[in-house]
């Protein structure tokens, strides 16, 4: 049953939406605790990142269906921790100020890039690292999952 493309698609949709909801819930809960709440939520999330990395690396040479699911979940865990760190304001960029009213479009772009720069560069760096680890591997589901999330984010 888990080898069915329909099951895999439904599983992927559920896992992605559930993890997105979980991240938003953690961030909202941390909002109620202030800046320290955000830092602690990111620190408490480090085991999720660790499991993601371990799952990604551990499934690179496995070709069974279960390894594909684990690699997918591992990529979601890595992506999710980075998003948690971003939404918590821990990994953002050098610009932490509000954009003044009436600035040019180019300045708005530069200020917005300055707000998200470190996060975007981290995503790009992790994508490159996962690519390097995946070259020649039997199971590239984790890499392609992260790549799809990355390019979907960039295209948005």
C-alpha positions as CSV (number, residue, x, y, z in Angstrom):
1,X,0.0,0.0,0.0
2,X,2.7,2.5,0.8
3,X,4.3,1.9,-2.6
4,X,1.1,3.3,-4.3
5,X,1.7,6.7,-5.9
6,X,-1.7,7.8,-4.5
7,X,-0.7,7.0,-1.0
8,X,2.6,8.7,-1.4
9,X,1.0,11.8,-2.7
10,X,-1.6,12.0,0.1
11,X,1.2,11.2,2.6
12,X,3.3,14.0,1.2
13,X,0.5,16.5,1.3
14,X,-0.5,15.6,4.9
15,X,3.1,15.6,6.2
16,X,3.8,19.0,4.6
17,X,0.6,20.6,5.8
18,X,0.9,19.1,9.2
19,X,4.5,20.2,9.7
20,X,3.6,23.7,8.4
21,X,0.8,23.9,11.0
22,X,3.1,22.5,13.7
23,X,5.7,25.2,13.0
24,X,3.1,28.0,13.0
25,X,1.7,26.7,16.3
26,X,5.2,26.7,17.9
27,X,5.9,30.2,16.6
28,X,2.5,31.5,17.9
29,X,3.1,29.8,21.2
30,X,6.6,31.4,21.4
31,X,5.1,34.8,20.5
32,X,3.3,34.7,23.9
33,X,6.6,34.2,25.7
34,X,8.6,37.0,23.9
35,X,12.1,36.9,22.5
36,X,13.3,34.2,24.9
37,X,10.4,32.0,23.8
38,X,11.5,32.2,20.2
39,X,15.1,31.3,21.1
40,X,14.0,28.4,23.2
41,X,11.7,27.1,20.6
42,X,14.5,27.0,18.1
43,X,16.8,25.3,20.6
44,X,14.2,22.8,21.5
45,X,13.7,22.1,17.8
46,X,17.4,21.1,17.4
47,X,16.6,17.4,17.9
48,X,14.2,17.6,14.9
49,X,17.1,19.0,12.8
50,X,19.4,16.3,14.1
51,X,16.9,13.6,13.2
52,X,16.5,15.2,9.8
53,X,20.2,15.1,9.1
54,X,20.5,11.6,10.4
55,X,17.5,10.4,8.4
56,X,18.8,12.1,5.2
57,X,22.3,10.7,5.5
58,X,21.1,7.3,6.7
59,X,18.9,6.7,3.7
60,X,21.2,7.8,0.9
61,X,22.2,4.2,0.0
62,X,18.8,2.6,0.7
63,X,16.5,1.8,-2.2
64,X,13.4,0.5,-0.5
65,X,10.1,2.3,-0.2
66,X,10.5,3.0,3.5
67,X,13.8,4.8,2.9
68,X,12.1,7.1,0.4
69,X,9.5,8.0,3.0
70,X,12.2,8.6,5.7
71,X,14.3,10.7,3.3
72,X,11.2,12.8,2.5
73,X,10.4,13.3,6.2
74,X,14.1,14.0,6.9
75,X,14.1,16.8,4.2
76,X,10.9,18.2,5.8
77,X,12.6,18.2,9.2
78,X,15.6,20.0,8.0
79,X,13.5,22.5,6.0
80,X,11.1,22.9,9.0
81,X,13.8,23.7,11.5
82,X,15.2,26.4,9.2
83,X,11.8,27.9,8.7
84,X,11.2,27.8,12.5
85,X,14.4,29.6,13.0
86,X,13.4,32.2,10.4
87,X,9.8,32.7,11.7
88,X,11.1,33.0,15.2
89,X,13.5,35.8,14.2
90,X,16.6,33.9,15.1
91,X,18.0,33.5,11.5
92,X,16.9,36.5,9.5
93,X,19.3,39.1,8.1
94,X,21.2,42.2,9.1
95,X,18.2,44.6,8.6
96,X,15.8,44.5,11.6
97,X,14.2,47.9,11.1
98,X,10.8,48.7,9.6
99,X,10.8,50.0,6.1
100,X,10.1,53.8,5.9
101,X,7.0,54.9,4.0
102,X,7.7,56.3,0.5
103,X,11.0,54.7,-0.3
104,X,11.7,53.6,-3.9
105,X,11.0,50.1,-5.1
106,X,14.7,49.4,-5.4
107,X,15.3,50.5,-1.8
108,X,12.3,48.4,-0.7
109,X,13.9,45.4,-2.4
110,X,17.3,46.0,-0.8
111,X,15.7,46.4,2.7
112,X,13.6,43.3,2.2
113,X,16.7,41.3,1.1
114,X,18.5,42.6,4.1
115,X,15.7,41.3,6.3
116,X,15.8,37.7,5.0
117,X,19.4,37.4,3.7
118,X,20.9,35.0,6.2
119,X,17.8,32.7,6.0
120,X,17.9,32.6,2.2
121,X,21.7,32.0,2.1
122,X,21.3,29.2,4.7
123,X,18.7,27.5,2.5
124,X,20.9,27.8,-0.5
125,X,23.9,26.5,1.4
126,X,21.9,23.5,2.8
127,X,20.6,22.8,-0.7
128,X,24.2,22.8,-2.0
129,X,25.3,20.5,0.8
130,X,22.5,18.1,0.3
131,X,23.3,18.0,-3.4
132,X,26.9,17.2,-2.7
133,X,25.9,14.4,-0.3
134,X,23.4,13.1,-2.9
135,X,25.7,12.9,-5.9
136,X,26.0,9.2,-6.8
137,X,23.6,8.1,-4.0
138,X,21.0,5.5,-4.6
139,X,18.2,7.5,-2.9
140,X,17.9,11.2,-3.8
141,X,14.3,11.7,-2.5
142,X,15.5,13.8,0.3
143,X,17.5,16.1,-2.0
144,X,14.7,16.5,-4.4
145,X,12.2,17.2,-1.7
146,X,14.4,20.0,-0.3
147,X,15.0,21.3,-3.9
148,X,11.3,21.4,-4.6
149,X,10.7,23.3,-1.4
150,X,13.5,25.7,-2.2
151,X,12.5,26.5,-5.7
152,X,8.8,26.8,-4.7
153,X,9.9,29.3,-2.1
154,X,12.1,31.3,-4.5
155,X,9.4,31.3,-7.2
156,X,6.8,32.6,-4.7
